[in-house]
Amino acid sequence: MLQGLAGTWVVVGALLWGCGLALLQGGMLYPRESRSRERKELDGLWRFRADFSQNRRQGFEQQWYRTPLRESGPSLDMPVPSSFNDVGQDGRLRSFVGWVWYEREATLPQRWTEDLGTRVVLRIGSAHYYAIVWVNGVHVAEHEGGHLPFEADVSRLVQSGPLSSCRITIAINNTLSPNTLPPGTILYKTDTSKYPKGYFVQNTNFDFFNYAGLHRTVLLYTTPTTYIDDITVTTDVDQDTGLVNYQIVVQGSEHFQLEVCLLDEEGTVVAKGTGGRGQLQVPSAHLWWPYLMHEYPAYLYSLEVKLTAQTAAGFVSDFYTLPVGIRTVAVTQSQFLINGKPFYFHGVNKHEDADIRGKGFDWPLLVKDFNLLRWLGANAFRTSHYPYAEEVMQLCDRYGIVVIDESPGVGIVLAQSYSNVSLQHHLEVMEEMVRRDKNHPSVVMWSVANEPASFLKPAGYYFKTLIAHTKALDPSRPVTFVTNSNYEADLGVPYVDVICVNSYYSWYHDYGHMEVIQLQLATQFESWYKTYQKPIIQSEYGAETITGFHEDPPLMFSEEYQKGLLEQYHVVLDQKRKEYVVGELIWNFADFMTDQSPQRPIGNRKGIFTRQRQPKSAAFLLRERYWKLANETKCHRSAVKSQCVGNSPFTF
């Protein structure tokens, strides 16, 4: 255990059992193939139909799920994963609000359908926003929330017969209400001299396009009928010994044995254990370090779990391997510590957003983004403003990119959105989010919301309850939300561990007057810190820039203005990071799509890269800055003088 942190919020992994993560019921392990598990991805073309009927319920009234979708009427080919909005040429789909229907016929391996000892699970990675699922016309699942996975055991359906294939139908509704997350409202336009009868629009209080559809992989996977349902890992360090605390949940039988092995990156077993709960000790452990903070960052061990169970059919085995990074996280009044060392977030905010595919998961785009992050010298990002795909988190673990994992709690500005109904749903979302992402070493902090109206009277109870619940779910990480409220009026910030502040000086006010930035930013930091004595992250700052616009002296929307505004922020950040500011995250990594408005010329242009991932002038400014910050960190930790000379990027 790391010692000597007086007045420090710090976590002791061994104390977690029975108090925190045990509150989560049911596992959501990422579907990995093993000796006992198979997976069949259903990516590709699905049949698709939007319900354009006035009440958007024709599909339910005519029961489209009972027969092949093509029999219901005209349908389209729709790629999965993708958003449906930008794929076609029908302008009505671009801003469609209501129910859409997807269908796919899946061929099943014979052993899946004939072996009653095989459990077959349908998993939907993300369906935005509300989803209902049928298999062969039989209802199997419903789920609310567009950014987290859900599953259904379909074994009985596919093994009755047995069947050689199954028809999967998914109905998705992207309508947002004051009680959804994110919230929204439906506005009916009743003036028949201006609008057709029944005309309505979806209003939101967030600045990104409400893309919808099947955004991530849909797949079938198998386990034995007695199987490893969940694994929870927390880690700690005692001098040079790594401590890996594990808890394993098994379903399907009460008569089983568990064997646990921890392997290093060379495949050598470094620790063994048995049973559903225990601690593995790793002498001379390789710690998981952030990118550019250590010569060997992002070291991952492999936790191999073997289940052996006695069933009526005989002995059954299940195998699952979980990547494990050994690291600690702690927060003091003025520092954020990883493995006991001060960590400074220098990174970006992102969006899952790209041309044509919308929020659809895409491997080439993801790898490109991570190559740009590493080129930039970024060591962190926030999943603004919703949980990203599981594969994103896996690459963060692999490359050492630190993550502030944010819920879809964006646009909470109406009093109705602080109701008990909204709070209950928000608590459930945090449960799903922690359940999915709890084992990622890259995730160092949970963010429960972005820019809520936290000055409203109900906000105090709402965030007190929400943050306490999140800490009960996972005592091993700090919790925050991102505010843009006044420090004197914010009713939620007293409950966070780290203060995250968004501000856009000389952009949304004092237009063009960059000379006031330093004074206003310094006042912001000093006011927050004097009031709360907590470390601060500048979680958003930036300016919109249209590529190729040049003005000297700088004018708004020119590349020179974006660069100049950032430089003014950096002067103050360099002063305050010596005291209590522990990070800076630019808004935004890349340009992204928004609703149409006179202020948004085909989306938000605050990216330092274009939507096509080409750099603007500010990208080179930030690259120079981030590598300089990384070198400073390296200099503090290294006795090798040659690694501390100059500001150019160093390589490992």
PLY file of the C-alpha trace (Angstrom):
ply
format ascii 1.0
element vertex 652
property float x
property float y
property float z
element edge 651
property int vertex1
property int vertex2
end_header
0.00 0.00 0.00
1.19 3.48 -0.80
2.02 5.32 2.41
2.51 8.91 3.47
-0.54 10.53 1.86
-1.75 12.72 4.71
-5.28 13.97 4.15
-5.51 11.88 1.02
-8.48 10.15 -0.57
-6.98 6.73 -1.23
-8.35 3.26 -1.75
-7.38 0.01 -0.12
-8.45 -2.76 -2.47
-8.83 -5.42 0.22
-11.53 -3.34 1.91
-13.78 -3.37 -1.14
-15.28 -6.79 -0.72
-18.72 -6.78 0.74
-19.13 -3.00 0.63
-19.00 -1.75 -2.93
-18.83 -3.69 -6.13
-20.86 -6.51 -4.62
-23.92 -4.26 -5.07
-23.83 -4.99 -8.78
-26.01 -7.93 -9.79
-25.19 -9.87 -12.93
-22.08 -9.64 -15.05
-21.33 -7.91 -18.34
-17.99 -9.45 -19.29
-16.76 -8.61 -22.77
-17.43 -11.61 -25.03
-14.00 -13.20 -25.56
-13.36 -16.47 -27.32
-11.73 -19.22 -25.29
-11.57 -23.00 -25.16
-15.15 -22.97 -23.89
-16.57 -19.90 -25.61
-17.32 -18.91 -29.21
-18.68 -15.72 -30.75
-20.39 -14.94 -34.02
-20.54 -11.29 -35.05
-23.62 -10.14 -36.93
-22.07 -7.01 -38.43
-22.93 -6.26 -42.03
-26.17 -5.47 -43.83
-29.45 -5.65 -41.95
-32.93 -5.01 -43.29
-34.20 -1.63 -42.08
-37.47 0.23 -42.05
-38.42 3.51 -40.40
-41.99 3.83 -39.19
-43.15 7.03 -40.84
-46.77 6.63 -39.68
-48.18 9.64 -37.87
-48.16 7.96 -34.46
-44.94 6.01 -35.22
-46.62 2.81 -34.00
-47.64 1.09 -37.22
-44.91 -1.51 -36.69
-46.43 -2.56 -33.38
-50.00 -2.39 -34.61
-49.11 -4.63 -37.57
-46.65 -6.73 -35.51
-43.71 -6.41 -37.90
-41.65 -8.64 -35.61
-43.82 -11.71 -36.33
-42.79 -12.12 -39.98
-39.76 -11.15 -42.08
-39.52 -7.36 -42.28
-39.61 -7.39 -46.09
-43.22 -8.59 -45.87
-44.26 -5.45 -43.96
-43.50 -3.14 -46.85
-40.52 -1.32 -48.42
-37.27 -1.78 -46.51
-33.66 -0.72 -46.97
-30.22 -2.23 -46.54
-28.62 -0.71 -43.44
-25.02 -1.31 -42.35
-24.44 -2.35 -38.74
-22.73 -0.85 -36.86
-23.65 2.66 -37.99
-26.12 5.44 -37.39
-28.98 5.35 -39.87
-29.15 9.13 -40.28
-26.45 9.84 -42.89
-26.34 6.55 -44.81
-29.27 7.03 -47.21
-30.51 9.68 -49.59
-33.94 10.04 -47.99
-33.84 13.40 -46.24
-36.60 12.31 -43.87
-34.21 9.87 -42.20
-31.64 12.56 -41.39
-33.71 13.98 -38.55
-36.18 11.14 -38.06
-37.63 10.78 -34.56
-39.51 7.64 -33.59
-39.34 3.88 -34.09
-37.08 2.22 -36.63
-36.85 -1.52 -37.23
-33.82 -3.69 -37.92
-33.79 -7.36 -38.91
-31.12 -9.96 -39.57
-31.26 -13.70 -40.25
-28.40 -15.44 -38.46
-27.12 -18.88 -39.41
-26.30 -20.97 -36.34
-23.53 -23.57 -36.00
-25.02 -27.03 -35.55
-23.34 -27.61 -32.20
-24.96 -24.45 -30.79
-28.46 -25.71 -31.58
-28.07 -29.38 -30.67
-25.88 -29.28 -27.55
-28.17 -28.53 -24.61
-25.06 -27.95 -22.52
-24.34 -24.83 -24.57
-25.74 -21.46 -23.57
-26.38 -19.07 -26.48
-26.50 -15.35 -25.73
-27.52 -12.43 -27.95
-25.61 -9.25 -27.12
-26.33 -5.75 -28.47
-23.39 -3.40 -27.95
-25.42 -0.20 -28.28
-28.90 0.64 -29.51
-29.83 4.31 -29.28
-32.07 5.02 -27.44
-34.80 2.55 -26.36
-34.69 -0.96 -27.81
-37.02 -3.96 -27.94
-35.67 -7.28 -29.23
-37.40 -10.35 -30.64
-35.96 -13.66 -31.80
-38.17 -15.59 -34.22
-41.02 -13.30 -33.20
-40.58 -13.97 -29.47
-39.85 -11.02 -27.19
-36.47 -11.53 -25.45
-35.27 -8.16 -24.17
-35.86 -4.44 -23.70
-33.30 -1.82 -22.78
-33.27 1.90 -22.12
-30.12 3.89 -22.86
-28.11 4.23 -26.01
-24.48 3.67 -25.02
-24.21 0.49 -22.97
-24.57 -3.20 -23.87
-27.40 -5.54 -22.96
-27.94 -9.26 -23.44
-30.56 -11.99 -23.68
-30.17 -15.74 -23.21
-31.77 -17.21 -26.35
-30.72 -20.83 -25.82
-34.23 -22.25 -25.57
-35.36 -20.44 -28.69
-32.54 -21.62 -30.93
-32.39 -25.12 -29.45
-36.09 -25.85 -29.89
-36.26 -27.86 -33.04
-33.29 -27.45 -33.29
-33.07 -24.53 -35.72
-30.38 -23.86 -38.32
-30.98 -20.11 -38.19
-32.85 -17.46 -36.26
-34.46 -14.15 -37.18
-33.43 -11.25 -34.96
-35.67 -8.16 -34.95
-34.75 -4.98 -33.07
-37.03 -1.95 -32.79
-35.31 1.26 -31.69
-36.82 4.57 -30.62
-34.54 7.63 -30.43
-37.11 9.92 -28.77
-35.71 11.82 -25.79
-37.88 13.05 -22.92
-37.14 15.06 -19.74
-36.56 11.74 -17.92
-34.24 10.06 -20.42
-30.46 10.27 -20.31
-29.62 12.47 -22.09
-32.88 14.38 -21.67
-34.85 16.13 -24.37
-38.33 17.40 -25.16
-40.79 16.99 -28.01
-42.21 20.28 -29.25
-45.45 20.12 -31.23
-45.94 22.94 -33.73
-49.68 23.62 -33.64
-49.95 26.66 -35.91
-51.51 25.01 -38.96
-50.79 28.09 -41.07
-47.08 27.28 -40.72
-46.87 23.54 -40.01
-48.69 20.41 -41.15
-51.05 18.73 -38.69
-49.17 16.70 -36.08
-45.81 18.32 -36.87
-43.23 18.05 -34.09
-39.50 18.42 -33.52
-37.09 16.95 -30.98
-35.39 19.60 -28.84
-32.23 18.89 -26.87
-29.93 20.86 -24.59
-26.65 19.39 -25.77
-24.43 20.40 -28.64
-24.01 17.23 -30.69
-26.23 15.45 -33.17
-28.57 12.83 -31.72
-27.45 10.03 -34.01
-29.43 6.80 -33.68
-29.37 3.15 -34.65
-27.29 0.07 -33.89
-24.01 1.84 -33.17
-21.91 -1.12 -32.05
-21.53 -4.80 -32.81
-24.45 -7.17 -32.44
-23.26 -10.71 -31.78
-24.10 -14.16 -30.54
-21.76 -15.90 -28.16
-21.74 -19.12 -26.20
-20.79 -20.34 -22.76
-21.40 -23.64 -20.98
-24.65 -23.73 -18.97
-22.50 -23.42 -15.84
-20.31 -20.42 -16.54
-18.17 -17.55 -15.27
-20.69 -14.72 -15.06
-18.57 -11.89 -13.68
-15.06 -11.03 -12.55
-14.15 -8.00 -10.47
-10.54 -6.96 -10.00
-9.04 -4.18 -7.90
-5.33 -3.61 -7.42
-3.00 -2.12 -4.85
0.75 -1.84 -4.25
2.71 -2.69 -1.12
6.26 -1.41 -1.66
7.26 -3.31 -4.83
4.63 -6.06 -4.50
1.54 -5.81 -6.63
-1.73 -6.91 -5.03
-4.51 -8.19 -7.27
-7.82 -8.67 -5.46
-10.32 -10.74 -7.39
-13.93 -11.77 -6.98
-15.61 -14.23 -9.36
-19.31 -14.94 -9.76
-20.48 -18.26 -11.21
-23.97 -19.03 -12.52
-25.60 -22.36 -13.26
-24.36 -24.49 -10.37
-23.37 -24.30 -6.72
-20.89 -27.17 -7.08
-17.75 -25.93 -8.77
-14.06 -25.24 -8.42
-12.19 -22.13 -9.55
-8.52 -21.84 -10.44
-6.90 -18.48 -11.07
-3.54 -17.77 -12.71
-1.91 -14.40 -13.33
0.46 -14.34 -16.31
2.90 -11.62 -17.31
3.32 -10.35 -20.87
5.78 -13.18 -21.64
3.19 -15.76 -20.60
4.94 -16.71 -17.36
2.72 -17.53 -14.39
3.55 -15.05 -11.60
0.77 -15.89 -9.13
-1.92 -18.53 -8.55
-5.09 -18.75 -6.51
-8.23 -20.79 -5.98
-11.79 -20.04 -5.04
-14.18 -17.22 -5.90
-12.41 -14.55 -3.91
-8.81 -13.88 -3.02
-5.67 -11.84 -3.38
-2.72 -12.54 -5.67
0.66 -11.14 -4.70
3.09 -10.22 -7.45
6.67 -9.54 -6.28
8.56 -6.87 -8.28
5.33 -6.09 -10.12
5.28 -4.17 -13.38
2.85 -1.33 -12.77
0.37 0.04 -15.29
1.64 3.54 -16.05
0.05 6.18 -18.30
1.51 6.92 -21.72
4.67 9.07 -21.50
4.84 8.77 -17.72
7.13 5.74 -17.68
9.64 3.98 -19.90
7.34 0.94 -20.07
3.75 2.24 -19.96
0.51 0.27 -19.99
1.85 -3.04 -18.71
-0.92 -5.63 -18.73
-1.03 -8.97 -16.99
-3.54 -11.67 -17.94
-5.84 -13.16 -15.33
-6.83 -16.63 -16.51
-9.85 -18.11 -14.75
-10.79 -21.78 -15.07
-14.12 -23.06 -13.82
-14.77 -26.77 -13.34
-18.29 -27.81 -12.37
-20.12 -31.05 -11.75
-23.44 -31.20 -13.63
-25.98 -33.90 -14.39
-24.27 -34.37 -17.76
-20.82 -34.68 -16.21
-17.93 -32.29 -15.67
-18.08 -28.91 -17.42
-15.27 -26.38 -17.82
-15.37 -22.68 -18.63
-12.39 -20.42 -19.33
-12.10 -16.63 -19.37
-9.06 -14.33 -19.62
-9.16 -10.78 -18.30
-6.41 -8.18 -18.91
-5.25 -6.67 -15.62
-3.22 -3.53 -14.99
-1.77 -3.08 -11.52
-2.05 0.55 -10.46
-3.36 2.82 -7.74
-5.31 6.07 -7.89
-5.47 8.72 -5.16
-6.52 12.35 -4.81
-5.15 14.94 -2.38
-6.20 18.57 -1.90
-3.99 19.62 -4.79
-2.85 16.51 -6.69
-4.10 13.56 -8.68
-1.84 10.57 -8.05
-1.31 7.44 -10.12
0.93 4.88 -8.44
1.73 7.50 -5.85
3.14 9.95 -8.41
1.54 13.27 -9.45
-0.32 12.89 -12.72
-1.22 15.83 -14.96
-3.99 15.26 -17.51
-2.96 16.74 -20.84
-5.38 15.53 -23.44
-8.65 15.98 -25.25
-12.38 15.60 -25.17
-13.77 13.44 -27.94
-16.96 12.32 -29.61
-17.85 9.07 -31.31
-18.54 10.85 -34.58
-17.48 10.61 -38.21
-18.70 11.15 -41.74
-21.44 8.82 -43.00
-21.14 6.30 -40.16
-22.24 8.84 -37.51
-21.62 7.18 -34.14
-21.14 3.75 -35.68
-18.08 1.86 -34.43
-15.29 1.63 -37.00
-11.88 -0.03 -36.39
-9.86 2.00 -38.95
-11.21 5.26 -37.53
-10.47 4.14 -33.98
-6.88 3.19 -34.76
-6.39 6.47 -36.60
-7.65 8.40 -33.58
-5.26 6.60 -31.25
-2.35 7.22 -33.61
-3.25 10.91 -33.56
-3.52 10.93 -29.78
-0.05 9.46 -29.43
1.36 11.79 -32.09
-0.17 14.67 -30.15
1.41 13.54 -26.89
-2.01 13.30 -25.23
-2.13 11.09 -22.17
-5.85 11.29 -21.40
-9.34 11.95 -22.67
-12.88 12.22 -21.34
-15.62 10.12 -22.90
-17.70 13.22 -23.53
-20.63 12.85 -23.16
-21.46 9.13 -22.87
-19.65 5.80 -22.45
-17.65 4.87 -25.54
-17.36 1.44 -27.16
-15.68 -1.30 -25.13
-12.99 -1.62 -27.77
-12.05 2.02 -27.14
-11.48 1.25 -23.48
-9.41 -1.80 -24.38
-7.08 0.31 -26.53
-6.76 2.82 -23.71
-5.63 -0.02 -21.45
-3.22 -1.19 -24.12
-1.68 2.20 -24.91
-1.78 3.84 -21.49
-4.34 6.53 -22.32
-6.03 7.63 -19.09
-9.83 7.92 -19.18
-12.40 10.01 -17.36
-15.41 7.77 -18.01
-18.55 9.88 -18.41
-22.21 8.90 -18.29
-24.80 10.21 -20.80
-25.84 12.80 -18.20
-25.59 15.76 -20.55
-28.24 18.44 -20.99
-29.76 18.09 -17.51
-31.07 21.64 -17.39
-34.82 21.34 -16.80
-36.38 21.00 -13.35
-38.25 17.91 -14.61
-34.92 16.22 -15.28
-34.18 16.28 -11.54
-37.27 14.24 -10.69
-37.15 10.95 -8.82
-37.87 9.16 -12.10
-34.82 10.75 -13.69
-32.66 10.07 -10.65
-33.64 6.40 -10.54
-32.74 5.97 -14.20
-29.44 7.82 -13.70
-28.56 5.49 -10.82
-29.28 2.48 -13.05
-27.11 3.89 -15.83
-24.21 4.30 -13.41
-24.67 0.69 -12.33
-24.49 -0.49 -15.94
-21.50 1.72 -16.65
-19.52 0.60 -13.61
-20.42 -3.03 -14.28
-19.01 -2.77 -17.81
-15.89 -0.64 -17.21
-14.83 -1.45 -13.63
-11.85 -3.63 -14.63
-10.17 -1.17 -17.00
-6.95 0.24 -15.47
-7.17 3.19 -17.86
-10.40 4.36 -16.19
-9.24 6.50 -13.26
-12.36 8.56 -12.55
-16.12 8.44 -13.14
-17.97 11.51 -14.39
-21.70 11.39 -13.71
-22.73 14.40 -15.81
-21.68 17.29 -18.03
-22.78 20.90 -17.58
-25.99 20.26 -15.63
-27.98 23.14 -14.22
-26.38 22.37 -10.87
-27.52 25.70 -9.43
-31.16 24.53 -9.37
-32.47 23.66 -5.92
-33.02 19.91 -6.58
-29.44 19.53 -7.87
-27.90 19.24 -4.41
-29.86 16.15 -3.38
-29.65 14.72 -6.90
-25.86 14.83 -7.14
-25.29 13.94 -3.51
-27.31 10.76 -4.06
-25.84 10.01 -7.47
-22.21 10.45 -6.44
-22.68 8.49 -3.21
-24.24 5.64 -5.18
-21.39 5.62 -7.68
-18.82 5.53 -4.87
-20.71 2.67 -3.25
-20.62 0.80 -6.56
-16.89 1.42 -6.92
-14.93 2.78 -3.94
-11.68 2.40 -5.91
-12.07 5.53 -8.06
-12.83 9.22 -7.49
-16.07 10.65 -8.84
-16.76 13.99 -10.48
-19.12 15.81 -12.78
-18.24 18.59 -15.18
-19.63 21.99 -14.31
-20.05 25.34 -16.00
-22.00 26.88 -13.11
-20.81 29.70 -10.89
-18.67 28.49 -8.01
-20.92 30.21 -5.45
-24.14 28.74 -6.85
-23.13 25.18 -7.71
-24.96 22.75 -5.39
-23.35 19.56 -6.69
-19.63 20.30 -6.53
-19.38 19.85 -2.73
-19.76 16.10 -3.34
-17.10 15.58 -6.05
-13.49 14.53 -5.47
-12.03 16.58 -8.34
-13.51 19.81 -9.70
-13.88 19.78 -13.49
-14.68 23.19 -14.98
-15.66 24.17 -18.51
-15.11 27.76 -19.63
-14.95 29.53 -22.99
-13.51 32.95 -22.28
-13.40 35.24 -25.33
-15.62 32.87 -27.26
-19.17 32.76 -25.89
-18.70 36.18 -24.31
-16.21 39.02 -24.72
-16.07 38.01 -28.36
-12.67 38.57 -29.88
-11.13 40.06 -26.73
-8.39 37.58 -25.92
-6.69 40.14 -23.70
-9.17 39.38 -20.86
-8.61 35.61 -20.82
-5.73 35.47 -18.36
-7.47 37.58 -15.73
-10.79 35.75 -16.05
-9.22 32.28 -16.03
-7.02 33.03 -13.02
-10.05 34.37 -11.16
-11.97 31.21 -12.04
-9.31 28.90 -10.63
-8.68 30.95 -7.51
-12.38 31.19 -6.69
-13.02 27.47 -7.03
-9.93 26.45 -5.08
-10.42 28.94 -2.26
-13.99 27.70 -1.82
-13.45 23.93 -2.02
-9.73 23.09 -1.60
-9.90 20.37 -4.24
-7.77 19.74 -7.33
-9.12 21.27 -10.53
-9.17 20.15 -14.15
-9.86 22.58 -16.97
-12.16 20.05 -18.58
-13.12 22.13 -21.64
-11.76 25.21 -23.38
-11.38 26.16 -27.01
-12.60 28.11 -30.02
-14.19 27.26 -33.35
-11.99 27.30 -36.41
-12.83 26.74 -40.04
-9.86 25.16 -41.76
-8.16 27.54 -44.14
-9.54 30.72 -42.59
-6.58 32.98 -41.81
-6.66 36.44 -40.26
-3.79 38.47 -38.76
-4.48 40.11 -36.35
-6.57 37.08 -35.36
-10.33 37.13 -35.85
-12.87 34.62 -34.61
-13.14 31.40 -36.65
-9.65 31.83 -38.06
-6.90 29.32 -37.30
-4.89 32.15 -35.75
-7.68 32.94 -33.28
-7.99 29.35 -32.08
-4.24 29.14 -31.61
-4.03 32.51 -29.86
-6.88 31.71 -27.49
-5.21 28.44 -26.47
-1.94 30.25 -25.83
-3.67 32.66 -23.45
-5.14 29.74 -21.50
-1.77 28.04 -21.35
-0.13 31.00 -19.62
-2.48 30.64 -16.66
-2.49 26.85 -16.74
1.31 26.88 -16.45
1.01 29.03 -13.34
-1.76 27.10 -11.64
-0.53 23.57 -12.43
2.29 24.30 -9.99
-0.36 24.68 -7.30
-3.65 22.77 -7.68
-4.65 22.49 -11.36
-4.15 18.84 -12.34
-5.22 18.80 -15.96
-6.32 20.40 -19.19
-8.52 18.82 -21.85
-9.05 20.70 -25.11
-12.50 20.92 -26.65
-12.40 19.16 -29.04
-10.25 16.46 -30.55
-12.06 16.70 -33.91
-14.91 18.62 -35.50
-18.26 16.86 -35.05
-21.86 17.03 -36.20
-24.55 19.01 -34.36
-28.15 20.01 -34.95
-28.52 22.64 -37.64
-28.44 26.26 -36.50
-27.07 29.60 -37.75
-24.20 29.23 -35.23
-23.11 25.80 -36.50
-21.69 25.74 -40.05
-22.18 21.98 -40.65
-21.37 21.03 -37.11
-19.13 22.20 -34.27
-15.72 23.37 -35.53
-13.82 23.50 -32.25
-11.75 20.45 -33.16
-7.98 20.71 -33.44
-8.46 18.13 -36.19
-11.12 18.27 -38.88
-13.87 15.69 -38.93
-11.71 13.87 -41.47
-8.84 13.86 -38.94
-6.61 16.42 -40.64
-4.70 18.81 -38.32
-5.41 22.50 -37.89
-2.70 24.92 -36.75
-3.73 24.43 -33.11
-2.90 20.72 -33.31
0.78 21.54 -33.79
0.67 24.04 -30.93
-0.81 21.42 -28.60
1.64 18.77 -29.80
4.56 20.99 -28.83
2.96 21.74 -25.47
1.98 18.17 -24.59
5.39 16.72 -25.41
6.98 19.47 -23.33
4.71 18.57 -20.41
5.54 14.89 -20.87
9.25 15.63 -20.87
8.89 17.62 -17.66
7.19 14.65 -16.02
9.92 12.36 -17.30
12.60 14.68 -15.95
11.09 14.60 -12.49
11.13 10.80 -12.53
14.35 10.04 -14.35
17.97 10.41 -13.34
19.06 10.13 -16.93
20.01 13.64 -17.95
19.95 12.96 -21.67
16.24 12.25 -21.54
15.56 15.70 -20.07
17.19 17.86 -22.72
15.07 19.86 -25.12
11.35 19.90 -25.77
11.16 17.48 -28.67
9.15 14.25 -28.25
11.04 11.39 -26.70
10.43 7.81 -27.69
10.64 4.56 -25.83
0 1
1 2
2 3
3 4
4 5
5 6
6 7
7 8
8 9
9 10
10 11
11 12
12 13
13 14
14 15
15 16
16 17
17 18
18 19
19 20
20 21
21 22
22 23
23 24
24 25
25 26
26 27
27 28
28 29
29 30
30 31
31 32
32 33
33 34
34 35
35 36
36 37
37 38
38 39
39 40
40 41
41 42
42 43
43 44
44 45
45 46
46 47
47 48
48 49
49 50
50 51
51 52
52 53
53 54
54 55
55 56
56 57
57 58
58 59
59 60
60 61
61 62
62 63
63 64
64 65
65 66
66 67
67 68
68 69
69 70
70 71
71 72
72 73
73 74
74 75
75 76
76 77
77 78
78 79
79 80
80 81
81 82
82 83
83 84
84 85
85 86
86 87
87 88
88 89
89 90
90 91
91 92
92 93
93 94
94 95
95 96
96 97
97 98
98 99
99 100
100 101
101 102
102 103
103 104
104 105
105 106
106 107
107 108
108 109
109 110
110 111
111 112
112 113
113 114
114 115
115 116
116 117
117 118
118 119
119 120
120 121
121 122
122 123
123 124
124 125
125 126
126 127
127 128
128 129
129 130
130 131
131 132
132 133
133 134
134 135
135 136
136 137
137 138
138 139
139 140
140 141
141 142
142 143
143 144
144 145
145 146
146 147
147 148
148 149
149 150
150 151
151 152
152 153
153 154
154 155
155 156
156 157
157 158
158 159
159 160
160 161
161 162
162 163
163 164
164 165
165 166
166 167
167 168
168 169
169 170
170 171
171 172
172 173
173 174
174 175
175 176
176 177
177 178
178 179
179 180
180 181
181 182
182 183
183 184
184 185
185 186
186 187
187 188
188 189
189 190
190 191
191 192
192 193
193 194
194 195
195 196
196 197
197 198
198 199
199 200
200 201
201 202
202 203
203 204
204 205
205 206
206 207
207 208
208 209
209 210
210 211
211 212
212 213
213 214
214 215
215 216
216 217
217 218
218 219
219 220
220 221
221 222
222 223
223 224
224 225
225 226
226 227
227 228
228 229
229 230
230 231
231 232
232 233
233 234
234 235
235 236
236 237
237 238
238 239
239 240
240 241
241 242
242 243
243 244
244 245
245 246
246 247
247 248
248 249
249 250
250 251
251 252
252 253
253 254
254 255
255 256
256 257
257 258
258 259
259 260
260 261
261 262
262 263
263 264
264 265
265 266
266 267
267 268
268 269
269 270
270 271
271 272
272 273
273 274
274 275
275 276
276 277
277 278
278 279
279 280
280 281
281 282
282 283
283 284
284 285
285 286
286 287
287 288
288 289
289 290
290 291
291 292
292 293
293 294
294 295
295 296
296 297
297 298
298 299
299 300
300 301
301 302
302 303
303 304
304 305
305 306
306 307
307 308
308 309
309 310
310 311
311 312
312 313
313 314
314 315
315 316
316 317
317 318
318 319
319 320
320 321
321 322
322 323
323 324
324 325
325 326
326 327
327 328
328 329
329 330
330 331
331 332
332 333
333 334
334 335
335 336
336 337
337 338
338 339
339 340
340 341
341 342
342 343
343 344
344 345
345 346
346 347
347 348
348 349
349 350
350 351
351 352
352 353
353 354
354 355
355 356
356 357
357 358
358 359
359 360
360 361
361 362
362 363
363 364
364 365
365 366
366 367
367 368
368 369
369 370
370 371
371 372
372 373
373 374
374 375
375 376
376 377
377 378
378 379
379 380
380 381
381 382
382 383
383 384
384 385
385 386
386 387
387 388
388 389
389 390
390 391
391 392
392 393
393 394
394 395
395 396
396 397
397 398
398 399
399 400
400 401
401 402
402 403
403 404
404 405
405 406
406 407
407 408
408 409
409 410
410 411
411 412
412 413
413 414
414 415
415 416
416 417
417 418
418 419
419 420
420 421
421 422
422 423
423 424
424 425
425 426
426 427
427 428
428 429
429 430
430 431
431 432
432 433
433 434
434 435
435 436
436 437
437 438
438 439
439 440
440 441
441 442
442 443
443 444
444 445
445 446
446 447
447 448
448 449
449 450
450 451
451 452
452 453
453 454
454 455
455 456
456 457
457 458
458 459
459 460
460 461
461 462
462 463
463 464
464 465
465 466
466 467
467 468
468 469
469 470
470 471
471 472
472 473
473 474
474 475
475 476
476 477
477 478
478 479
479 480
480 481
481 482
482 483
483 484
484 485
485 486
486 487
487 488
488 489
489 490
490 491
491 492
492 493
493 494
494 495
495 496
496 497
497 498
498 499
499 500
500 501
501 502
502 503
503 504
504 505
505 506
506 507
507 508
508 509
509 510
510 511
511 512
512 513
513 514
514 515
515 516
516 517
517 518
518 519
519 520
520 521
521 522
522 523
523 524
524 525
525 526
526 527
527 528
528 529
529 530
530 531
531 532
532 533
533 534
534 535
535 536
536 537
537 538
538 539
539 540
540 541
541 542
542 543
543 544
544 545
545 546
546 547
547 548
548 549
549 550
550 551
551 552
552 553
553 554
554 555
555 556
556 557
557 558
558 559
559 560
560 561
561 562
562 563
563 564
564 565
565 566
566 567
567 568
568 569
569 570
570 571
571 572
572 573
573 574
574 575
575 576
576 577
577 578
578 579
579 580
580 581
581 582
582 583
583 584
584 585
585 586
586 587
587 588
588 589
589 590
590 591
591 592
592 593
593 594
594 595
595 596
596 597
597 598
598 599
599 600
600 601
601 602
602 603
603 604
604 605
605 606
606 607
607 608
608 609
609 610
610 611
611 612
612 613
613 614
614 615
615 616
616 617
617 618
618 619
619 620
620 621
621 622
622 623
623 624
624 625
625 626
626 627
627 628
628 629
629 630
630 631
631 632
632 633
633 634
634 635
635 636
636 637
637 638
638 639
639 640
640 641
641 642
642 643
643 644
644 645
645 646
646 647
647 648
648 649
649 650
650 651
